[in-house]
Amino acid sequence: MSRQTEHVLQQFKDCIPLLEVLTDENRQAIIMLLAQNKVGLNVNTISGHMDLSRPAVSHHLKVLKQSGFIKSEKKGVENYYVLTVRKPLEQLKSLITAVEDECKWLDVYPKA
């Protein structure tokens, strides 16, 4: 196995947690909701837009925060959540580029 192939396989492994986070439709909805509200939203506001309990939303926010998709900012007594998708998206884009580069010789991956 070439070093490049080993590198791509490692990138796949490194992206598994990010991809797992994105498989949940509720987390996808939270990401999209936060994308529309750049000032940040608190748990109660997010819960009001979803058919989930406050504890369930808090759980999803915790998972998103741990994976780097969001961060929280304390305002008074409440946490407000905002998107910070740059690092995870760059990691996923890097994986896609590496896979494209590794597969260019295959007929299944047409050249642009």
mmCIF file of the C-alpha atoms, coordinates in Angstrom:
data_MODEL
# 
_entry.id   MODEL 
# 
loop_
_atom_site.group_PDB 
_atom_site.id 
_atom_site.type_symbol 
_atom_site.label_atom_id 
_atom_site.label_alt_id 
_atom_site.label_comp_id 
_atom_site.label_asym_id 
_atom_site.label_entity_id 
_atom_site.label_seq_id 
_atom_site.pdbx_PDB_ins_code 
_atom_site.Cartn_x 
_atom_site.Cartn_y 
_atom_site.Cartn_z 
_atom_site.occupancy 
_atom_site.B_iso_or_equiv 
_atom_site.pdbx_formal_charge 
_atom_site.auth_seq_id 
_atom_site.auth_comp_id 
_atom_site.auth_asym_id 
_atom_site.auth_atom_id 
_atom_site.pdbx_PDB_model_num 
ATOM 1   C CA . MET A 1 1   ? 0.000   0.000  0.000   1.00 0.00 ? 1   MET A CA 1 
ATOM 2   C CA . SER A 1 2   ? 1.409   3.387  -0.973  1.00 0.00 ? 2   SER A CA 1 
ATOM 3   C CA . ARG A 1 3   ? 1.984   6.198  1.504   1.00 0.00 ? 3   ARG A CA 1 
ATOM 4   C CA . GLN A 1 4   ? -0.629  8.266  -0.313  1.00 0.00 ? 4   GLN A CA 1 
ATOM 5   C CA . THR A 1 5   ? -3.202  5.492  0.090   1.00 0.00 ? 5   THR A CA 1 
ATOM 6   C CA . GLU A 1 6   ? -2.319  5.131  3.768   1.00 0.00 ? 6   GLU A CA 1 
ATOM 7   C CA . HIS A 1 7   ? -2.709  8.900  4.156   1.00 0.00 ? 7   HIS A CA 1 
ATOM 8   C CA . VAL A 1 8   ? -6.155  8.843  2.530   1.00 0.00 ? 8   VAL A CA 1 
ATOM 9   C CA . LEU A 1 9   ? -7.246  5.948  4.741   1.00 0.00 ? 9   LEU A CA 1 
ATOM 10  C CA . GLN A 1 10  ? -6.090  7.896  7.794   1.00 0.00 ? 10  GLN A CA 1 
ATOM 11  C CA . GLN A 1 11  ? -8.087  10.908 6.614   1.00 0.00 ? 11  GLN A CA 1 
ATOM 12  C CA . PHE A 1 12  ? -11.164 8.672  6.357   1.00 0.00 ? 12  PHE A CA 1 
ATOM 13  C CA . LYS A 1 13  ? -10.592 7.506  9.942   1.00 0.00 ? 13  LYS A CA 1 
ATOM 14  C CA . ASP A 1 14  ? -10.109 11.081 11.138  1.00 0.00 ? 14  ASP A CA 1 
ATOM 15  C CA . CYS A 1 15  ? -13.394 12.144 9.489   1.00 0.00 ? 15  CYS A CA 1 
ATOM 16  C CA . ILE A 1 16  ? -15.518 9.327  10.928  1.00 0.00 ? 16  ILE A CA 1 
ATOM 17  C CA . PRO A 1 17  ? -16.600 11.349 13.999  1.00 0.00 ? 17  PRO A CA 1 
ATOM 18  C CA . LEU A 1 18  ? -17.549 14.319 11.802  1.00 0.00 ? 18  LEU A CA 1 
ATOM 19  C CA . LEU A 1 19  ? -19.520 12.138 9.422   1.00 0.00 ? 19  LEU A CA 1 
ATOM 20  C CA . GLU A 1 20  ? -21.292 10.388 12.301  1.00 0.00 ? 20  GLU A CA 1 
ATOM 21  C CA . VAL A 1 21  ? -22.352 13.755 13.705  1.00 0.00 ? 21  VAL A CA 1 
ATOM 22  C CA . LEU A 1 22  ? -23.840 14.724 10.344  1.00 0.00 ? 22  LEU A CA 1 
ATOM 23  C CA . THR A 1 23  ? -25.897 11.532 9.982   1.00 0.00 ? 23  THR A CA 1 
ATOM 24  C CA . ASP A 1 24  ? -28.477 12.749 12.487  1.00 0.00 ? 24  ASP A CA 1 
ATOM 25  C CA . GLU A 1 25  ? -31.329 14.755 10.958  1.00 0.00 ? 25  GLU A CA 1 
ATOM 26  C CA . ASN A 1 26  ? -31.862 16.745 14.159  1.00 0.00 ? 26  ASN A CA 1 
ATOM 27  C CA . ARG A 1 27  ? -28.237 17.893 14.160  1.00 0.00 ? 27  ARG A CA 1 
ATOM 28  C CA . GLN A 1 28  ? -28.544 18.768 10.482  1.00 0.00 ? 28  GLN A CA 1 
ATOM 29  C CA . ALA A 1 29  ? -31.608 20.878 11.326  1.00 0.00 ? 29  ALA A CA 1 
ATOM 30  C CA . ILE A 1 30  ? -29.759 22.614 14.181  1.00 0.00 ? 30  ILE A CA 1 
ATOM 31  C CA . ILE A 1 31  ? -26.839 23.431 11.889  1.00 0.00 ? 31  ILE A CA 1 
ATOM 32  C CA . MET A 1 32  ? -29.196 24.909 9.295   1.00 0.00 ? 32  MET A CA 1 
ATOM 33  C CA . LEU A 1 33  ? -31.127 26.857 11.942  1.00 0.00 ? 33  LEU A CA 1 
ATOM 34  C CA . LEU A 1 34  ? -27.898 28.338 13.304  1.00 0.00 ? 34  LEU A CA 1 
ATOM 35  C CA . ALA A 1 35  ? -26.763 29.124 9.750   1.00 0.00 ? 35  ALA A CA 1 
ATOM 36  C CA . GLN A 1 36  ? -29.809 31.369 9.399   1.00 0.00 ? 36  GLN A CA 1 
ATOM 37  C CA . ASN A 1 37  ? -29.182 33.135 12.730  1.00 0.00 ? 37  ASN A CA 1 
ATOM 38  C CA . LYS A 1 38  ? -25.658 34.479 12.855  1.00 0.00 ? 38  LYS A CA 1 
ATOM 39  C CA . VAL A 1 39  ? -26.106 36.161 16.258  1.00 0.00 ? 39  VAL A CA 1 
ATOM 40  C CA . GLY A 1 40  ? -26.579 32.798 17.948  1.00 0.00 ? 40  GLY A CA 1 
ATOM 41  C CA . LEU A 1 41  ? -29.512 31.058 19.560  1.00 0.00 ? 41  LEU A CA 1 
ATOM 42  C CA . ASN A 1 42  ? -30.117 29.668 23.020  1.00 0.00 ? 42  ASN A CA 1 
ATOM 43  C CA . VAL A 1 43  ? -31.442 26.188 23.784  1.00 0.00 ? 43  VAL A CA 1 
ATOM 44  C CA . ASN A 1 44  ? -35.003 27.378 24.369  1.00 0.00 ? 44  ASN A CA 1 
ATOM 45  C CA . THR A 1 45  ? -35.154 29.169 21.013  1.00 0.00 ? 45  THR A CA 1 
ATOM 46  C CA . ILE A 1 46  ? -33.717 26.156 19.190  1.00 0.00 ? 46  ILE A CA 1 
ATOM 47  C CA . SER A 1 47  ? -36.191 23.859 20.983  1.00 0.00 ? 47  SER A CA 1 
ATOM 48  C CA . GLY A 1 48  ? -39.025 26.137 19.874  1.00 0.00 ? 48  GLY A CA 1 
ATOM 49  C CA . HIS A 1 49  ? -38.115 25.554 16.239  1.00 0.00 ? 49  HIS A CA 1 
ATOM 50  C CA . MET A 1 50  ? -37.918 21.790 16.573  1.00 0.00 ? 50  MET A CA 1 
ATOM 51  C CA . ASP A 1 51  ? -40.081 18.908 17.673  1.00 0.00 ? 51  ASP A CA 1 
ATOM 52  C CA . LEU A 1 52  ? -37.588 17.973 20.397  1.00 0.00 ? 52  LEU A CA 1 
ATOM 53  C CA . SER A 1 53  ? -37.427 18.432 24.139  1.00 0.00 ? 53  SER A CA 1 
ATOM 54  C CA . ARG A 1 54  ? -34.989 20.902 25.630  1.00 0.00 ? 54  ARG A CA 1 
ATOM 55  C CA . PRO A 1 55  ? -32.792 18.065 27.026  1.00 0.00 ? 55  PRO A CA 1 
ATOM 56  C CA . ALA A 1 56  ? -32.701 16.391 23.597  1.00 0.00 ? 56  ALA A CA 1 
ATOM 57  C CA . VAL A 1 57  ? -31.652 19.671 21.959  1.00 0.00 ? 57  VAL A CA 1 
ATOM 58  C CA . SER A 1 58  ? -29.001 20.150 24.664  1.00 0.00 ? 58  SER A CA 1 
ATOM 59  C CA . HIS A 1 59  ? -27.636 16.678 23.882  1.00 0.00 ? 59  HIS A CA 1 
ATOM 60  C CA . HIS A 1 60  ? -27.401 17.444 20.156  1.00 0.00 ? 60  HIS A CA 1 
ATOM 61  C CA . LEU A 1 61  ? -25.740 20.799 20.900  1.00 0.00 ? 61  LEU A CA 1 
ATOM 62  C CA . LYS A 1 62  ? -23.174 19.037 23.077  1.00 0.00 ? 62  LYS A CA 1 
ATOM 63  C CA . VAL A 1 63  ? -22.342 16.580 20.268  1.00 0.00 ? 63  VAL A CA 1 
ATOM 64  C CA . LEU A 1 64  ? -22.066 19.403 17.719  1.00 0.00 ? 64  LEU A CA 1 
ATOM 65  C CA . LYS A 1 65  ? -19.865 21.423 20.068  1.00 0.00 ? 65  LYS A CA 1 
ATOM 66  C CA . GLN A 1 66  ? -17.526 18.490 20.776  1.00 0.00 ? 66  GLN A CA 1 
ATOM 67  C CA . SER A 1 67  ? -17.049 17.914 17.054  1.00 0.00 ? 67  SER A CA 1 
ATOM 68  C CA . GLY A 1 68  ? -16.279 21.573 16.336  1.00 0.00 ? 68  GLY A CA 1 
ATOM 69  C CA . PHE A 1 69  ? -19.385 22.418 14.331  1.00 0.00 ? 69  PHE A CA 1 
ATOM 70  C CA . ILE A 1 70  ? -20.608 24.972 16.885  1.00 0.00 ? 70  ILE A CA 1 
ATOM 71  C CA . LYS A 1 71  ? -19.416 26.929 19.893  1.00 0.00 ? 71  LYS A CA 1 
ATOM 72  C CA . SER A 1 72  ? -21.241 28.509 22.792  1.00 0.00 ? 72  SER A CA 1 
ATOM 73  C CA . GLU A 1 73  ? -20.993 32.050 24.059  1.00 0.00 ? 73  GLU A CA 1 
ATOM 74  C CA . LYS A 1 74  ? -22.203 33.013 27.491  1.00 0.00 ? 74  LYS A CA 1 
ATOM 75  C CA . LYS A 1 75  ? -24.557 36.012 27.460  1.00 0.00 ? 75  LYS A CA 1 
ATOM 76  C CA . GLY A 1 76  ? -25.864 36.726 30.925  1.00 0.00 ? 76  GLY A CA 1 
ATOM 77  C CA . VAL A 1 77  ? -27.021 33.428 32.366  1.00 0.00 ? 77  VAL A CA 1 
ATOM 78  C CA . GLU A 1 78  ? -27.628 31.728 29.024  1.00 0.00 ? 78  GLU A CA 1 
ATOM 79  C CA . ASN A 1 79  ? -25.430 30.054 26.439  1.00 0.00 ? 79  ASN A CA 1 
ATOM 80  C CA . TYR A 1 80  ? -25.915 31.111 22.842  1.00 0.00 ? 80  TYR A CA 1 
ATOM 81  C CA . TYR A 1 81  ? -24.783 28.751 20.119  1.00 0.00 ? 81  TYR A CA 1 
ATOM 82  C CA . VAL A 1 82  ? -23.162 29.824 16.850  1.00 0.00 ? 82  VAL A CA 1 
ATOM 83  C CA . LEU A 1 83  ? -21.703 27.920 13.924  1.00 0.00 ? 83  LEU A CA 1 
ATOM 84  C CA . THR A 1 84  ? -17.961 27.324 13.759  1.00 0.00 ? 84  THR A CA 1 
ATOM 85  C CA . VAL A 1 85  ? -17.941 24.904 10.860  1.00 0.00 ? 85  VAL A CA 1 
ATOM 86  C CA . ARG A 1 86  ? -14.673 26.012 9.265   1.00 0.00 ? 86  ARG A CA 1 
ATOM 87  C CA . LYS A 1 87  ? -12.360 23.370 10.776  1.00 0.00 ? 87  LYS A CA 1 
ATOM 88  C CA . PRO A 1 88  ? -14.636 20.325 10.278  1.00 0.00 ? 88  PRO A CA 1 
ATOM 89  C CA . LEU A 1 89  ? -15.592 21.438 6.766   1.00 0.00 ? 89  LEU A CA 1 
ATOM 90  C CA . GLU A 1 90  ? -11.940 21.937 5.828   1.00 0.00 ? 90  GLU A CA 1 
ATOM 91  C CA . GLN A 1 91  ? -11.201 18.443 7.134   1.00 0.00 ? 91  GLN A CA 1 
ATOM 92  C CA . LEU A 1 92  ? -14.036 16.963 5.045   1.00 0.00 ? 92  LEU A CA 1 
ATOM 93  C CA . LYS A 1 93  ? -12.981 18.946 1.949   1.00 0.00 ? 93  LYS A CA 1 
ATOM 94  C CA . SER A 1 94  ? -9.429  17.687 2.392   1.00 0.00 ? 94  SER A CA 1 
ATOM 95  C CA . LEU A 1 95  ? -10.722 14.107 2.481   1.00 0.00 ? 95  LEU A CA 1 
ATOM 96  C CA . ILE A 1 96  ? -12.765 14.658 -0.682  1.00 0.00 ? 96  ILE A CA 1 
ATOM 97  C CA . THR A 1 97  ? -9.777  16.165 -2.490  1.00 0.00 ? 97  THR A CA 1 
ATOM 98  C CA . ALA A 1 98  ? -7.525  13.294 -1.406  1.00 0.00 ? 98  ALA A CA 1 
ATOM 99  C CA . VAL A 1 99  ? -10.041 10.698 -2.601  1.00 0.00 ? 99  VAL A CA 1 
ATOM 100 C CA . GLU A 1 100 ? -10.471 12.544 -5.907  1.00 0.00 ? 100 GLU A CA 1 
ATOM 101 C CA . ASP A 1 101 ? -6.701  12.662 -6.411  1.00 0.00 ? 101 ASP A CA 1 
ATOM 102 C CA . GLU A 1 102 ? -6.342  8.980  -5.572  1.00 0.00 ? 102 GLU A CA 1 
ATOM 103 C CA . CYS A 1 103 ? -9.171  7.961  -7.913  1.00 0.00 ? 103 CYS A CA 1 
ATOM 104 C CA . LYS A 1 104 ? -8.493  10.136 -10.966 1.00 0.00 ? 104 LYS A CA 1 
ATOM 105 C CA . TRP A 1 105 ? -7.176  7.188  -12.940 1.00 0.00 ? 105 TRP A CA 1 
ATOM 106 C CA . LEU A 1 106 ? -10.444 5.274  -12.499 1.00 0.00 ? 106 LEU A CA 1 
ATOM 107 C CA . ASP A 1 107 ? -13.103 5.475  -15.185 1.00 0.00 ? 107 ASP A CA 1 
ATOM 108 C CA . VAL A 1 108 ? -15.733 5.688  -12.443 1.00 0.00 ? 108 VAL A CA 1 
ATOM 109 C CA . TYR A 1 109 ? -14.478 9.167  -11.566 1.00 0.00 ? 109 TYR A CA 1 
ATOM 110 C CA . PRO A 1 110 ? -14.854 11.263 -14.718 1.00 0.00 ? 110 PRO A CA 1 
ATOM 111 C CA . LYS A 1 111 ? -12.457 14.132 -15.263 1.00 0.00 ? 111 LYS A CA 1 
ATOM 112 C CA . ALA A 1 112 ? -13.956 17.603 -15.349 1.00 0.00 ? 112 ALA A CA 1 
# 
